[in-house]
Amino acid sequence: MHSQKKIDMTRGPIMKLVVLFALPICIGNILQQLYSTVDTLVIGNFCNSVSLAAVGTSAQPVEVFLCIFLGIGMGVSILVSQYTGSGDSESLKRLVATSSSFLYMCAIPLTLAGFFLGPLILKFMQAPEDAWDLAVSYLRIIFFGTLGNMGYNMNAGILRGVGDSRASLLFLLVSCVINIVLDILFVAALGMDVAGAALATILAMYSSWAFSIFYIKKKYPELEYKVLPGRADRDMLGSIIRVGLPLGLNNSIYSIGHVLMQSLINAQGSTFMAACSVATKVTGIANIAINSFSSAATTFSGQNLGSKNYIRLKKGGITIPVFSGLFTLTAGLLVTALCRPILGIFTRDQAVLDQAAIYIRVVLPFTWTFAVFNGIISFINGMGEVKYPTIINILMLWVVRIPSAYLIGRYIDGRYIMACFPISFTFGMVCMLAYFLTEKWKRIRRLADEEAARSGMCPSGTENQGVRKIS
C-alpha cells in the first residue's frame, strides 16, 4: 500500500492517529453537508416553503431503499480494515472484486424499486397535498442517482478500511463544486425548482463515483479494482453478508422508524416541515465531527483486532467516544448560541425561522450523548460485534424515540416533538456504556492484560522499568 496515503492505526499515539484519520473525513462531511445544504439554501431563497417541505420529506424514502446496501457497504469497510490489519492481501483483493460486483447486483433493482414504490412511502408519510407533486418529482429523479451514490459510498468505505481517509475529501470536493454550480444554474437561473436541485445532485453523485474509481485504480493498483461486474467470490460474498447484513437491517429498521417520525412531522403542516428541514441542516453542521470520529473508531478497532493488538483496542474503546462527545458538546453549544443568524441564511419566512430555532434549542445541546453512543457502536462494529448494537438501536428507536414523540405530540405540544431525540440519545448512550460490562468486553480486557504481561507492560499500557514498550 502507499504508506504516504494510509494511516496505520496499530501503532503510535491513539488520538493523534484518530484525529489525523478523522480530519479529512470531517472536512469531507462538511462538504457533504454543504452538498445537501445547497439544495435547501437555493430552494429556500429562490422557491417557496412548499418546495422546501417537498425536499425535506423526500429524503426518508431514499433512505429506506438504500439503507440495507449502505449497511452492507459498512460491512465491506470493516472487513477491509481487518484484512489490512492482518496483512492478508489476497483476501483483500478478493473482497474488493466481490464488492464491485455486488454493487451492480443491488443498485439497478433499487433504482427501479425506488422510482415506482417511493411515492407509496410518501403517501404513508402523509406528505401534504400542496407538496405532493414536487416531492414525487424530486424523489424519482434522485433515484436515478442510486448507482453513483452507492458506488461512491462503497469506494470510500474501501479506502477508509485500508487507512486512507483523505481520498473521500477529494471525491466530495469534486461533487460539491459540481452540485453548487448546477444548483445555481438549474434552480436559480433556469427556474427548474426541485427537479433542478435533484438533477444537480445526481450528476454530482456520478462525478464523485467516477473520480473515486480513477483514484483507486491509480493509487492502489494492488487492489485490482474492477469497474465492471465480474464473478463474485462465494465465500467472500458470504462474509460481506454475514457482517454487513445485520448493519443493513439495523439501518432498515431505523429508516422505517424515520418514516414514522417524518409522518408525525408532516402532520404539523408545511411550515413545520420546512422548519425541521432547515433546522436539521444546521444541526448537521454542528454535529459534523460525529461521523468522522465514528469512522475512525471502526477502522481503529478493525485494524487492531486484525493485528491482535488488544492493549490498544481496550484503550481506544474508551478514549475515542469520549473525545467525540466533548468535541460535539462544544460545537453544539456554540451553534445553539448563534442559531438565529445561521438560520436566517436559509429562509426569510419568519414562521419557519421561529420554529426552526425551537428545534435547535431543544435538540442541539444534548447531541453529545449521540456522539458518545455512535462512537461506541462504531467501535464495536469494527470488531465484527453487530448484534448488541443492533438490539440497542432497535430499542432506542422503537421503544423510546417514536413512542415519546407520539406522546409529546398527543398530550403536550406537537411543536416540541423533536424532544424525543435527546431523550432517545441519552437512553442509547447509557445502554452502549453498559457494553463495557459484558463478557465480550471483559474478554478483550483479559487479552489486553495477558498481552501486557507478555511484553512486560503494566495493564494500563505503561512500561515496567527496563522493558521496551511495544507499539
VMD Tcl script that draws the C-alpha trace (Angstrom):
set ca {
  {0.00 0.00 0.00}
  {1.06 3.63 -0.40}
  {2.37 4.46 3.05}
  {2.11 8.20 2.49}
  {-1.64 7.86 1.94}
  {-2.76 5.27 4.51}
  {-2.76 5.53 8.28}
  {-1.69 2.50 10.31}
  {-3.90 2.51 13.41}
  {-1.98 -0.36 15.06}
  {0.96 1.76 16.29}
  {1.59 5.29 17.51}
  {-0.38 7.76 19.71}
  {-4.04 6.76 19.52}
  {-5.78 10.14 19.46}
  {-3.19 11.68 17.16}
  {-3.86 8.95 14.62}
  {-7.62 9.18 15.15}
  {-7.60 12.96 14.60}
  {-5.37 12.63 11.52}
  {-7.74 9.99 10.16}
  {-10.92 11.83 11.17}
  {-9.91 15.31 10.00}
  {-10.20 14.64 6.24}
  {-13.49 12.83 6.85}
  {-14.70 15.76 8.94}
  {-13.82 18.22 6.18}
  {-15.44 15.84 3.72}
  {-18.56 15.69 5.90}
  {-18.66 19.47 5.88}
  {-18.57 19.33 2.10}
  {-21.22 16.59 2.10}
  {-23.34 18.68 4.45}
  {-22.80 21.61 2.11}
  {-23.73 19.24 -0.72}
  {-27.21 18.71 0.73}
  {-27.47 22.15 2.31}
  {-27.03 23.88 -1.05}
  {-30.33 22.34 -2.21}
  {-32.07 23.72 0.86}
  {-30.31 27.09 0.60}
  {-31.07 27.64 -3.08}
  {-34.64 26.38 -2.85}
  {-35.27 28.37 0.34}
  {-34.17 31.58 -1.37}
  {-35.40 31.07 -4.95}
  {-38.54 28.96 -4.42}
  {-41.03 28.81 -1.53}
  {-41.70 26.96 1.72}
  {-43.74 24.27 -0.09}
  {-40.72 23.39 -2.26}
  {-38.57 23.36 0.86}
  {-41.01 20.98 2.56}
  {-41.03 18.71 -0.52}
  {-37.25 18.30 -0.47}
  {-37.22 17.70 3.29}
  {-39.85 14.96 3.22}
  {-38.35 13.19 0.17}
  {-35.15 12.22 1.98}
  {-36.77 9.44 4.02}
  {-37.99 7.21 1.14}
  {-34.50 7.38 -0.39}
  {-33.02 6.32 2.94}
  {-35.46 3.41 3.25}
  {-34.40 1.90 -0.08}
  {-30.65 2.49 0.25}
  {-30.15 1.75 3.93}
  {-29.65 -2.02 3.68}
  {-26.98 -1.71 1.00}
  {-25.22 1.15 2.77}
  {-25.07 -1.06 5.88}
  {-23.52 -3.82 3.80}
  {-21.05 -1.25 2.49}
  {-20.07 -0.60 6.10}
  {-19.52 -4.33 6.43}
  {-17.11 -4.21 3.48}
  {-15.18 -1.40 5.17}
  {-14.96 -3.42 8.39}
  {-13.62 -6.49 6.55}
  {-11.12 -4.34 4.65}
  {-9.79 -2.90 7.91}
  {-9.45 -6.37 9.43}
  {-7.63 -7.81 6.41}
  {-5.41 -4.73 6.33}
  {-4.54 -5.20 10.00}
  {-3.73 -8.88 9.50}
  {-1.77 -8.25 6.25}
  {-3.93 -10.67 4.21}
  {-3.54 -9.06 0.76}
  {-5.06 -11.96 -1.19}
  {-8.31 -11.85 0.77}
  {-8.31 -8.09 0.38}
  {-8.20 -8.36 -3.43}
  {-10.98 -10.95 -3.47}
  {-13.08 -8.75 -1.20}
  {-12.67 -5.66 -3.42}
  {-13.56 -7.60 -6.57}
  {-16.64 -9.14 -4.95}
  {-17.86 -5.81 -3.56}
  {-17.62 -4.23 -7.04}
  {-19.86 -6.93 -8.49}
  {-22.23 -6.75 -5.55}
  {-22.69 -3.03 -6.21}
  {-24.34 -3.60 -9.58}
  {-26.38 -6.53 -8.28}
  {-28.06 -4.16 -5.82}
  {-28.09 -0.74 -7.49}
  {-30.16 -1.47 -10.59}
  {-33.08 -3.20 -8.80}
  {-33.07 -0.49 -6.12}
  {-33.31 2.25 -8.75}
  {-36.42 0.66 -10.25}
  {-37.98 -0.10 -6.88}
  {-37.42 3.44 -5.65}
  {-38.87 5.01 -8.79}
  {-42.11 3.04 -8.63}
  {-42.57 2.44 -4.90}
  {-41.16 5.69 -3.47}
  {-44.44 7.60 -3.91}
  {-46.22 4.93 -1.84}
  {-43.91 5.73 1.06}
  {-44.64 9.44 0.63}
  {-48.34 8.62 0.85}
  {-47.77 6.58 4.01}
  {-45.84 9.52 5.45}
  {-48.87 11.77 4.88}
  {-46.97 14.19 2.68}
  {-49.14 17.35 2.43}
  {-51.19 17.73 -0.72}
  {-49.63 21.08 -1.59}
  {-46.14 19.50 -1.60}
  {-47.08 16.15 -3.18}
  {-46.25 16.72 -6.85}
  {-42.93 18.42 -6.08}
  {-41.93 15.67 -3.62}
  {-42.64 12.90 -6.13}
  {-40.70 14.72 -8.84}
  {-37.67 15.22 -6.59}
  {-37.81 11.64 -5.34}
  {-37.95 9.96 -8.75}
  {-35.09 11.99 -10.18}
  {-32.92 11.32 -7.11}
  {-33.37 7.55 -7.52}
  {-31.66 7.67 -10.90}
  {-28.54 8.59 -8.93}
  {-28.63 5.35 -6.91}
  {-25.68 3.70 -8.68}
  {-23.48 6.78 -8.27}
  {-24.46 7.20 -4.63}
  {-23.85 3.57 -3.73}
  {-20.68 3.36 -5.82}
  {-19.12 6.36 -4.11}
  {-20.00 5.09 -0.63}
  {-18.62 1.63 -1.39}
  {-15.32 3.01 -2.68}
  {-14.99 5.47 0.21}
  {-15.54 2.57 2.63}
  {-12.81 0.50 0.97}
  {-10.35 3.37 1.22}
  {-11.21 4.07 4.86}
  {-10.67 0.41 5.63}
  {-7.09 0.50 4.29}
  {-6.45 3.68 6.28}
  {-6.83 6.30 3.54}
  {-9.35 8.85 4.77}
  {-8.06 11.74 2.66}
  {-9.36 10.34 -0.62}
  {-13.05 10.83 0.20}
  {-12.30 14.50 0.79}
  {-11.11 14.83 -2.80}
  {-14.17 12.98 -4.10}
  {-16.56 15.19 -2.17}
  {-14.77 18.34 -3.20}
  {-15.38 17.44 -6.84}
  {-19.05 16.58 -6.31}
  {-19.70 19.59 -4.08}
  {-18.38 22.09 -6.60}
  {-20.41 20.46 -9.38}
  {-23.54 20.40 -7.22}
  {-23.28 24.07 -6.28}
  {-22.70 25.22 -9.84}
  {-25.55 23.10 -11.22}
  {-27.93 24.09 -8.39}
  {-27.44 27.75 -9.21}
  {-27.81 27.04 -12.93}
  {-30.88 24.76 -12.79}
  {-32.82 26.34 -9.91}
  {-31.78 29.99 -9.67}
  {-31.11 30.70 -13.36}
  {-33.43 28.27 -15.21}
  {-36.23 28.12 -12.61}
  {-36.46 24.29 -12.58}
  {-37.49 24.24 -8.89}
  {-36.96 20.93 -7.01}
  {-36.42 18.96 -10.23}
  {-33.36 21.10 -10.95}
  {-32.00 20.53 -7.44}
  {-32.46 16.76 -7.81}
  {-30.77 16.71 -11.23}
  {-27.81 18.68 -9.87}
  {-27.48 16.19 -7.01}
  {-27.41 13.02 -9.11}
  {-24.92 14.48 -11.61}
  {-22.66 15.36 -8.69}
  {-23.03 11.82 -7.29}
  {-21.92 10.19 -10.54}
  {-18.99 12.58 -10.84}
  {-17.82 11.66 -7.35}
  {-18.12 7.92 -8.07}
  {-16.19 8.23 -11.34}
  {-13.41 10.13 -9.62}
  {-13.20 7.52 -6.84}
  {-12.77 4.76 -9.44}
  {-9.95 6.67 -11.13}
  {-8.25 7.30 -7.76}
  {-8.33 3.68 -6.58}
  {-7.07 2.27 -9.87}
  {-4.19 4.78 -9.99}
  {-3.15 4.89 -6.32}
  {-3.92 1.31 -5.27}
  {-3.31 -0.94 -8.30}
  {-2.54 -3.83 -5.94}
  {-6.26 -3.95 -5.00}
  {-7.02 -4.88 -8.65}
  {-10.26 -2.88 -8.58}
  {-12.76 -3.87 -11.30}
  {-15.02 -1.18 -12.79}
  {-17.45 -3.61 -14.41}
  {-19.04 -6.51 -12.54}
  {-17.39 -9.91 -12.72}
  {-17.77 -13.22 -10.99}
  {-18.30 -12.80 -7.24}
  {-16.34 -14.96 -4.80}
  {-18.97 -17.02 -2.98}
  {-17.06 -17.26 0.31}
  {-16.24 -13.57 0.32}
  {-19.82 -12.66 -0.57}
  {-20.90 -14.74 2.42}
  {-18.51 -12.80 4.68}
  {-19.82 -9.48 3.36}
  {-23.41 -10.51 4.03}
  {-22.57 -12.01 7.44}
  {-21.00 -8.79 8.70}
  {-22.93 -6.23 6.65}
  {-26.48 -7.60 6.59}
  {-27.16 -7.06 10.32}
  {-25.90 -3.49 9.90}
  {-28.12 -3.07 6.85}
  {-31.16 -4.49 8.60}
  {-30.44 -2.22 11.52}
  {-30.35 0.72 9.11}
  {-33.58 -0.51 7.52}
  {-35.43 -0.74 10.80}
  {-34.08 2.67 11.70}
  {-35.19 4.16 8.36}
  {-38.71 2.81 8.71}
  {-38.77 4.49 12.09}
  {-37.61 7.70 10.43}
  {-40.56 7.43 8.06}
  {-42.92 7.23 11.03}
  {-41.14 10.19 12.61}
  {-41.47 12.15 9.40}
  {-45.18 11.36 9.28}
  {-45.55 12.91 12.75}
  {-43.65 15.96 11.49}
  {-45.74 16.13 8.31}
  {-48.93 16.10 10.36}
  {-47.92 19.52 11.73}
  {-48.14 21.12 8.26}
  {-45.82 22.57 5.60}
  {-44.40 25.33 7.79}
  {-43.30 22.88 10.47}
  {-41.88 20.55 7.81}
  {-39.88 23.39 6.29}
  {-38.62 24.41 9.75}
  {-37.44 20.88 10.50}
  {-35.76 20.65 7.09}
  {-33.80 23.85 7.75}
  {-33.04 23.00 11.39}
  {-31.62 19.59 10.54}
  {-29.18 21.23 8.13}
  {-27.93 23.49 10.91}
  {-27.70 20.67 13.46}
  {-25.86 18.65 10.84}
  {-23.23 21.38 10.65}
  {-22.77 21.33 14.43}
  {-22.57 17.53 14.52}
  {-20.18 17.25 11.62}
  {-17.45 15.52 13.63}
  {-19.61 12.63 14.86}
  {-19.39 10.50 11.72}
  {-15.71 11.37 11.35}
  {-14.73 10.03 14.76}
  {-17.11 7.09 14.33}
  {-15.43 6.12 11.04}
  {-12.05 6.40 12.75}
  {-13.32 4.21 15.59}
  {-14.45 1.50 13.15}
  {-11.14 1.45 11.29}
  {-9.15 1.61 14.53}
  {-10.91 -1.35 16.12}
  {-10.89 -3.39 12.89}
  {-7.17 -2.93 12.27}
  {-6.18 -3.56 15.87}
  {-8.40 -6.63 16.15}
  {-6.86 -7.94 12.92}
  {-3.34 -7.40 14.31}
  {-4.40 -8.79 17.75}
  {-3.30 -5.59 19.48}
  {-5.63 -5.84 22.46}
  {-3.97 -3.19 24.62}
  {-4.74 -0.50 22.04}
  {-8.19 -1.97 21.47}
  {-9.02 -1.66 25.16}
  {-7.76 1.90 25.42}
  {-9.29 3.15 22.16}
  {-12.75 1.84 23.08}
  {-12.99 4.44 25.83}
  {-10.84 7.29 24.50}
  {-12.39 7.78 21.05}
  {-16.09 8.05 22.10}
  {-15.22 10.42 24.98}
  {-13.23 12.70 22.68}
  {-16.07 12.70 20.14}
  {-18.59 13.62 22.85}
  {-16.52 16.54 24.14}
  {-15.97 17.95 20.66}
  {-19.66 17.68 19.78}
  {-20.74 19.31 23.04}
  {-18.53 22.34 22.36}
  {-19.74 22.71 18.77}
  {-23.38 22.19 19.78}
  {-23.37 24.92 22.41}
  {-21.68 27.35 20.03}
  {-24.15 26.78 17.18}
  {-27.11 26.93 19.56}
  {-25.99 30.37 20.72}
  {-25.71 31.57 17.10}
  {-28.70 29.71 15.67}
  {-30.83 32.73 14.65}
  {-28.31 34.38 12.32}
  {-27.36 30.98 10.88}
  {-30.99 30.07 10.21}
  {-31.51 33.41 8.51}
  {-29.19 32.29 5.72}
  {-31.65 29.57 4.67}
  {-35.00 31.32 4.65}
  {-36.69 34.68 5.26}
  {-40.00 33.15 6.35}
  {-40.44 34.31 9.97}
  {-42.75 31.45 10.98}
  {-40.25 28.89 9.67}
  {-37.38 30.68 11.45}
  {-39.19 30.72 14.81}
  {-40.00 27.02 14.71}
  {-36.53 26.05 13.48}
  {-34.97 27.94 16.40}
  {-37.11 25.95 18.84}
  {-35.93 22.71 17.20}
  {-32.25 23.62 17.55}
  {-32.51 24.79 21.17}
  {-34.29 21.61 22.20}
  {-32.02 19.14 20.35}
  {-28.53 20.50 19.81}
  {-27.24 20.99 23.38}
  {-27.81 17.26 24.02}
  {-26.40 15.77 20.82}
  {-23.09 15.00 22.56}
  {-24.85 11.96 24.03}
  {-25.41 10.70 20.48}
  {-21.72 11.28 19.71}
  {-20.70 9.01 22.60}
  {-23.36 6.45 21.66}
  {-22.36 6.39 17.99}
  {-18.63 6.26 18.80}
  {-19.08 3.14 20.93}
  {-21.36 1.48 18.37}
  {-18.91 2.12 15.54}
  {-16.01 0.80 17.61}
  {-17.88 -2.39 18.41}
  {-19.00 -2.81 14.79}
  {-15.35 -2.61 13.73}
  {-14.70 -5.71 15.82}
  {-17.49 -7.51 13.97}
  {-19.80 -7.46 17.01}
  {-23.00 -6.26 15.37}
  {-25.76 -7.96 17.38}
  {-25.61 -5.88 20.56}
  {-25.59 -2.51 18.73}
  {-28.49 -3.68 16.57}
  {-30.60 -4.53 19.60}
  {-29.86 -1.19 21.27}
  {-30.62 0.72 18.06}
  {-33.99 -1.00 17.78}
  {-34.86 -0.27 21.40}
  {-33.71 3.34 21.13}
  {-35.91 3.99 18.11}
  {-38.98 1.84 18.59}
  {-39.27 1.73 22.38}
  {-38.07 5.24 23.22}
  {-37.97 7.75 20.34}
  {-41.18 7.04 18.42}
  {-43.39 6.48 21.48}
  {-42.04 9.62 23.19}
  {-42.59 11.66 20.00}
  {-46.16 10.42 19.80}
  {-46.84 11.16 23.47}
  {-45.34 14.67 23.20}
  {-47.40 15.41 20.09}
  {-50.56 13.90 21.55}
  {-50.53 15.24 25.10}
  {-48.10 18.19 25.25}
  {-47.41 20.21 22.08}
  {-46.68 18.99 18.55}
  {-44.18 21.81 18.06}
  {-41.90 20.08 20.58}
  {-41.91 16.51 19.29}
  {-38.21 16.90 18.49}
  {-37.57 16.47 22.23}
  {-37.79 12.75 21.51}
  {-34.26 12.95 20.06}
  {-32.33 13.94 23.21}
  {-34.46 11.51 25.20}
  {-33.55 8.61 22.91}
  {-29.90 9.70 22.56}
  {-29.44 9.59 26.33}
  {-31.07 6.16 26.55}
  {-28.83 4.83 23.76}
  {-25.66 6.20 25.33}
  {-26.40 4.58 28.70}
  {-27.10 1.23 27.02}
  {-23.89 1.35 24.97}
  {-21.83 2.22 28.05}
  {-23.25 -0.97 29.53}
  {-21.43 -2.92 26.79}
  {-18.22 -2.43 28.74}
  {-19.71 -4.65 31.45}
  {-20.42 -7.56 29.09}
  {-18.42 -10.80 28.88}
  {-17.20 -9.95 25.37}
  {-15.54 -6.76 26.54}
  {-14.20 -8.50 29.65}
  {-12.52 -10.95 27.27}
  {-10.85 -8.04 25.44}
  {-9.62 -6.74 28.80}
  {-8.23 -10.16 29.76}
  {-6.43 -10.48 26.43}
  {-5.03 -6.96 26.89}
  {-3.74 -7.86 30.35}
  {-2.17 -11.04 29.01}
  {-0.52 -9.08 26.20}
  {0.78 -6.56 28.72}
  {2.16 -9.32 30.92}
  {3.97 -10.97 27.99}
  {5.56 -7.69 26.94}
  {6.46 -6.59 30.48}
  {3.94 -3.74 30.46}
  {1.55 -2.73 33.19}
  {-2.17 -3.36 32.41}
  {-2.63 0.36 31.90}
  {-0.27 0.20 28.92}
  {2.84 1.73 30.56}
  {6.24 0.09 30.58}
  {7.80 -1.64 33.50}
  {11.29 -0.35 34.17}
  {13.90 -1.72 31.81}
  {11.37 -3.17 29.35}
  {10.77 -1.65 25.95}
  {7.22 -0.56 25.24}
  {5.55 -2.19 22.24}
  {3.89 -0.07 19.55}
}
mol new
graphics top color blue
foreach p $ca { graphics top sphere $p radius 0.5 }
foreach p [lrange $ca 0 end-1] q [lrange $ca 1 end] { graphics top cylinder $p $q radius 0.2 }
display resetview
